[in-house]
Amino acid sequence: MNKQRWFVITLISIIMIILTACGSSATPTLEPVATNPPPMDTPQAAAPTAAPQSTEETASDSAQAAYPAPTIEYVDYNPYPAPVEGEMLDWVKIPEILASGNVSEVFQQATLLVVITMKDGSTAATNAPAKDEIFKLLDQCGEKCNGIRRVTEW
């Protein structure tokens, strides 16, 4: 009899603990902001002409103003440089640009987009006709293209 009594007391205690832990918590509610009442010495102001809004509408409006709805922003992931202020150039203009001696880096992406960085930091881009064509042009360029940094995604 004694074991059954302790078993029942223990079982009830465990159930109470579980119900207390899993019970619903009080959800915070928004209350309208109270304005300061006028001092007792002055006469009451005239009643407002518009009907006051309900408490629920005021609370939801202020909640929306304080916490705007989240938005999803899709951003393309590209860890490699892209033309920033440069323009897309025709492939036929590239040998002339390389021969000018103003190029500091040539970067070839896997998509065959070639980003050319000039010594002043500006960039331009072009689409190569085939893989490593830009590096063939650098080899053909000669002495002026020896200091150009070559970068590829492959």
C-alpha angles and dihedrals in degrees: 000000000000092000091051092051092051090045092054092045091049092047093050091047092052092048091050092050092049093048091048093050096044097039121116115271123221110269116224114248130202115242123199115258111253117225122222111267116239116262116271093242096063124070118254117267120244116278115263115262097218121072112252117249121248118263093245094056093047092048094049092045093052091045091053092047093050096043115031118203114271117254130206116233118193113209123186111236111226116151092184127082119269129191105287107180097352129099133234107268130202114253091238091065094056099083089053092050092048091049092053091077093227097106118105102173140015118199122189118197126204089253089061091251108144118205115199117199117200125213091255090057099254118130139212132183140209138173113248117222092225142359115293094003089128091057091050088054090050090052091049092048093072128195097358092061099048094097096049114115112232119212127175135178094220 
